């Protein structure tokens, strides 16, 4: 096997490895975007639930005030 053939094989292997790395990188980017989208969706749900909890707390406080008023 000549030095030129060895060099060509190395170059071809590097090319194949490079394509595999590019493909893996693209896949990781997609996964990262999906994770980011999923995180903002979760943040939105959490914020909605917090608002609902605050509303429920306000309703409870209102009911407690009414009960106290009736008991006075």
N, C-alpha and C positions, 0 to 999 in steps of 0.2 A: 504494500500500500504506500503510495507516494505521499509526500508531505502535502501536496496540493489536494489530494483526495481527503486526507485527514482534516485539513482546513475546511474543505467544503462540507464535510460531515458535521464538524463543530458548528459552522455557520448555520447549517440547516437545523441542527438541534437547538441552537439558540433562538432561531426564528420560531420554531414550534413552541419552545418554552415561553417566548415573548407573547405569542398569540394566546396561549393558555392563561398567562398572567393577565392579559388584557380582558379576556373573557371573565375571569374570576373578579377582576376589578369592577367590571360593568355589573356583574351580579351583586357584588357587595354594595355598590351605589344604589341599586334598586332596593335592596334590603334596608339600607339606611333611610332612604326616602319613605319607605313603608313604615318604618319604626317612627320616624318623625311625624308622619301623618297620624299614625295611631296614637302617639303621645299627645298631639294637639287635640285629637278627638276626646281622649281621656280627660285632658285638662278642661275641656268644654263641659263634659258631663259632670265633673267634680264641681265646677263653678255653678252649674244649674242646680245641683243637689244642695250646695251651700245656700243658695238663694231660697230654695224651697224650705230648708231647715230654718232659716231666719224667719220666713213667713210663718211657719208652724210655731216657732217660739213666740212670735208676736201674738198669734192667736191664743196660745196657752196663757200668756201674760194677761191678755184681755179677759179671758174666762176667769182666771184667778181674781182679777180685780172685781169682776161682777159678783163672784161668789162672796168675796170679802165684803163687798158693799151690801149684799143681801143679809150677811151675818151680823152686820153692825147694827 
